[in-house]
Amino acid sequence: VLPTPTSKSDPLLRNVTPAEFPSQSWLYKLSPLSPTATPLLLGQIKDTPPEPVAHLTTHLAAPIFFTSLGHPADFQSPQFPRLLLNAIEYTLDHPIPR
């Protein structure tokens, strides 16, 4: 899992360090995303194009966070729970903890 070039400074990735981390989740084909979606993280399996594994979009002006990550092993990495905490805070319009 690695950040997209434009998402490295996104608040949703604050304290998700390193922003590149391994995952044992399955890689779902989500491309192409809606034009209103902002991809945050990409996943890639050898010899395949990268696919978004986390993105942000809106519905009725409300922010929506989506991730296809979530294999039990993902929760063992401190980056994944931190990403989820950031997403929860962001979608509730709360400040993202530093």
PyRosetta script that sets phi, psi and omega in degrees:
from pyrosetta import init, pose_from_sequence

init()
pose = pose_from_sequence("VLPTPTSKSDPLLRNVTPAEFPSQSWLYKLSPLSPTATPLLLGQIKDTPPEPVAHLTTHLAAPIFFTSLGHPADFQSPQFPRLLLNAIEYTLDHPIPR")
pose.set_psi(1, 131.0)
pose.set_omega(1, 178.6)
pose.set_phi(2, -142.4)
pose.set_psi(2, 151.9)
pose.set_omega(2, -179.9)
pose.set_phi(3, -71.8)
pose.set_psi(3, 153.0)
pose.set_omega(3, 172.5)
pose.set_phi(4, -71.5)
pose.set_psi(4, 157.2)
pose.set_omega(4, -180.0)
pose.set_phi(5, -56.8)
pose.set_psi(5, -32.2)
pose.set_omega(5, -177.7)
pose.set_phi(6, -88.4)
pose.set_psi(6, -9.9)
pose.set_omega(6, -175.5)
pose.set_phi(7, -100.1)
pose.set_psi(7, -2.3)
pose.set_omega(7, -175.2)
pose.set_phi(8, -55.6)
pose.set_psi(8, -31.7)
pose.set_omega(8, -179.8)
pose.set_phi(9, -102.9)
pose.set_psi(9, 10.2)
pose.set_omega(9, -179.2)
pose.set_phi(10, -66.9)
pose.set_psi(10, 137.3)
pose.set_omega(10, 179.7)
pose.set_phi(11, -57.3)
pose.set_psi(11, -27.8)
pose.set_omega(11, 179.0)
pose.set_phi(12, -65.4)
pose.set_psi(12, -20.1)
pose.set_omega(12, 178.9)
pose.set_phi(13, -100.0)
pose.set_psi(13, 9.9)
pose.set_omega(13, 178.9)
pose.set_phi(14, -60.5)
pose.set_psi(14, 129.8)
pose.set_omega(14, 179.9)
pose.set_phi(15, 62.9)
pose.set_psi(15, 16.1)
pose.set_omega(15, 170.3)
pose.set_phi(16, -93.1)
pose.set_psi(16, 81.9)
pose.set_omega(16, -174.4)
pose.set_phi(17, -124.8)
pose.set_psi(17, 135.7)
pose.set_omega(17, -6.8)
pose.set_phi(18, -69.4)
pose.set_psi(18, 151.8)
pose.set_omega(18, -178.4)
pose.set_phi(19, -69.6)
pose.set_psi(19, -16.9)
pose.set_omega(19, 175.8)
pose.set_phi(20, -102.3)
pose.set_psi(20, 124.9)
pose.set_omega(20, -178.8)
pose.set_phi(21, -149.7)
pose.set_psi(21, 155.1)
pose.set_omega(21, 179.7)
pose.set_phi(22, -76.9)
pose.set_psi(22, 153.7)
pose.set_omega(22, 176.6)
pose.set_phi(23, -141.5)
pose.set_psi(23, 146.9)
pose.set_omega(23, 175.5)
pose.set_phi(24, -103.3)
pose.set_psi(24, 6.3)
pose.set_omega(24, 178.8)
pose.set_phi(25, -65.7)
pose.set_psi(25, 158.7)
pose.set_omega(25, 174.6)
pose.set_phi(26, -73.3)
pose.set_psi(26, 150.5)
pose.set_omega(26, 179.7)
pose.set_phi(27, -100.3)
pose.set_psi(27, 107.8)
pose.set_omega(27, 179.8)
pose.set_phi(28, -88.9)
pose.set_psi(28, 145.5)
pose.set_omega(28, 177.2)
pose.set_phi(29, -82.8)
pose.set_psi(29, 111.4)
pose.set_omega(29, -178.9)
pose.set_phi(30, -114.6)
pose.set_psi(30, -8.0)
pose.set_omega(30, -179.0)
pose.set_phi(31, -78.4)
pose.set_psi(31, 143.4)
pose.set_omega(31, -1.8)
pose.set_phi(32, -85.4)
pose.set_psi(32, 145.2)
pose.set_omega(32, 175.3)
pose.set_phi(33, -77.5)
pose.set_psi(33, 162.7)
pose.set_omega(33, 174.3)
pose.set_phi(34, -58.7)
pose.set_psi(34, 147.2)
pose.set_omega(34, 178.1)
pose.set_phi(35, -59.4)
pose.set_psi(35, -21.2)
pose.set_omega(35, 179.6)
pose.set_phi(36, -86.9)
pose.set_psi(36, -6.7)
pose.set_omega(36, -177.9)
pose.set_phi(37, -84.9)
pose.set_psi(37, 144.2)
pose.set_omega(37, 175.8)
pose.set_phi(38, -114.3)
pose.set_psi(38, 109.6)
pose.set_omega(38, 177.9)
pose.set_phi(39, -69.2)
pose.set_psi(39, 138.5)
pose.set_omega(39, 180.0)
pose.set_phi(40, -109.9)
pose.set_psi(40, -44.4)
pose.set_omega(40, -178.2)
pose.set_phi(41, -130.3)
pose.set_psi(41, 146.6)
pose.set_omega(41, 178.2)
pose.set_phi(42, -119.8)
pose.set_psi(42, 148.5)
pose.set_omega(42, 173.3)
pose.set_phi(43, -121.1)
pose.set_psi(43, 152.7)
pose.set_omega(43, 179.9)
pose.set_phi(44, -150.5)
pose.set_psi(44, 137.7)
pose.set_omega(44, 171.6)
pose.set_phi(45, -104.6)
pose.set_psi(45, 144.0)
pose.set_omega(45, -178.4)
pose.set_phi(46, -44.8)
pose.set_psi(46, 134.1)
pose.set_omega(46, 176.5)
pose.set_phi(47, 66.2)
pose.set_psi(47, 22.5)
pose.set_omega(47, 174.8)
pose.set_phi(48, -129.9)
pose.set_psi(48, 154.8)
pose.set_omega(48, 176.6)
pose.set_phi(49, -68.5)
pose.set_psi(49, 150.8)
pose.set_omega(49, 177.3)
pose.set_phi(50, -65.8)
pose.set_psi(50, 149.4)
pose.set_omega(50, 177.7)
pose.set_phi(51, -125.7)
pose.set_psi(51, 145.5)
pose.set_omega(51, 175.3)
pose.set_phi(52, -65.4)
pose.set_psi(52, 133.9)
pose.set_omega(52, 176.0)
pose.set_phi(53, -115.9)
pose.set_psi(53, -8.1)
pose.set_omega(53, 173.7)
pose.set_phi(54, -151.6)
pose.set_psi(54, 132.0)
pose.set_omega(54, 176.9)
pose.set_phi(55, -149.4)
pose.set_psi(55, 163.7)
pose.set_omega(55, 179.8)
pose.set_phi(56, -120.6)
pose.set_psi(56, 138.1)
pose.set_omega(56, 176.5)
pose.set_phi(57, -145.7)
pose.set_psi(57, -175.1)
pose.set_omega(57, 177.2)
pose.set_phi(58, -132.5)
pose.set_psi(58, 154.2)
pose.set_omega(58, 172.6)
pose.set_phi(59, -142.9)
pose.set_psi(59, 123.1)
pose.set_omega(59, -177.1)
pose.set_phi(60, 52.2)
pose.set_psi(60, 42.6)
pose.set_omega(60, 177.8)
pose.set_phi(61, 70.1)
pose.set_psi(61, 6.2)
pose.set_omega(61, 178.0)
pose.set_phi(62, -99.5)
pose.set_psi(62, 137.3)
pose.set_omega(62, 178.7)
pose.set_phi(63, -72.7)
pose.set_psi(63, 141.4)
pose.set_omega(63, 178.4)
pose.set_phi(64, -129.7)
pose.set_psi(64, 126.9)
pose.set_omega(64, 176.1)
pose.set_phi(65, -104.9)
pose.set_psi(65, 137.2)
pose.set_omega(65, 177.3)
pose.set_phi(66, -131.0)
pose.set_psi(66, 138.6)
pose.set_omega(66, 169.2)
pose.set_phi(67, -141.0)
pose.set_psi(67, 142.6)
pose.set_omega(67, 174.4)
pose.set_phi(68, -96.3)
pose.set_psi(68, 0.2)
pose.set_omega(68, 175.4)
pose.set_phi(69, -74.4)
pose.set_psi(69, 165.3)
pose.set_omega(69, 177.1)
pose.set_phi(70, 144.5)
pose.set_psi(70, 11.6)
pose.set_omega(70, 172.8)
pose.set_phi(71, -58.1)
pose.set_psi(71, 143.8)
pose.set_omega(71, 179.9)
pose.set_phi(72, -49.7)
pose.set_psi(72, -35.4)
pose.set_omega(72, 179.4)
pose.set_phi(73, -67.6)
pose.set_psi(73, -25.8)
pose.set_omega(73, 178.3)
pose.set_phi(74, -60.7)
pose.set_psi(74, -32.5)
pose.set_omega(74, -178.4)
pose.set_phi(75, -73.4)
pose.set_psi(75, -12.8)
pose.set_omega(75, 177.6)
pose.set_phi(76, -78.3)
pose.set_psi(76, -20.3)
pose.set_omega(76, 178.5)
pose.set_phi(77, -87.9)
pose.set_psi(77, 130.8)
pose.set_omega(77, -178.8)
pose.set_phi(78, -64.6)
pose.set_psi(78, -19.9)
pose.set_omega(78, -178.6)
pose.set_phi(79, -67.2)
pose.set_psi(79, -40.7)
pose.set_omega(79, -174.8)
pose.set_phi(80, -68.3)
pose.set_psi(80, -51.1)
pose.set_omega(80, 176.6)
pose.set_phi(81, -59.5)
pose.set_psi(81, -34.4)
pose.set_omega(81, 178.2)
pose.set_phi(82, -65.9)
pose.set_psi(82, -40.8)
pose.set_omega(82, 176.1)
pose.set_phi(83, -58.7)
pose.set_psi(83, -44.6)
pose.set_omega(83, 179.4)
pose.set_phi(84, -63.7)
pose.set_psi(84, -42.3)
pose.set_omega(84, 177.5)
pose.set_phi(85, -60.7)
pose.set_psi(85, -47.0)
pose.set_omega(85, 179.1)
pose.set_phi(86, -58.7)
pose.set_psi(86, -43.3)
pose.set_omega(86, -178.7)
pose.set_phi(87, -65.0)
pose.set_psi(87, -41.0)
pose.set_omega(87, 178.5)
pose.set_phi(88, -62.9)
pose.set_psi(88, -48.7)
pose.set_omega(88, 179.6)
pose.set_phi(89, -60.4)
pose.set_psi(89, -43.9)
pose.set_omega(89, -178.2)
pose.set_phi(90, -63.1)
pose.set_psi(90, -46.8)
pose.set_omega(90, -176.9)
pose.set_phi(91, -71.1)
pose.set_psi(91, -21.5)
pose.set_omega(91, 174.6)
pose.set_phi(92, -88.5)
pose.set_psi(92, 1.5)
pose.set_omega(92, -178.8)
pose.set_phi(93, 63.4)
pose.set_psi(93, 34.3)
pose.set_omega(93, 173.8)
pose.set_phi(94, -99.6)
pose.set_psi(94, 155.7)
pose.set_omega(94, 175.9)
pose.set_phi(95, -65.1)
pose.set_psi(95, 141.2)
pose.set_omega(95, 176.9)
pose.set_phi(96, -80.2)
pose.set_psi(96, 124.5)
pose.set_omega(96, -178.2)
pose.set_phi(97, -58.5)
pose.set_psi(97, 147.0)
pose.set_omega(97, 178.0)
pose.set_phi(98, -87.4)
pose.dump_pdb("model.pdb")
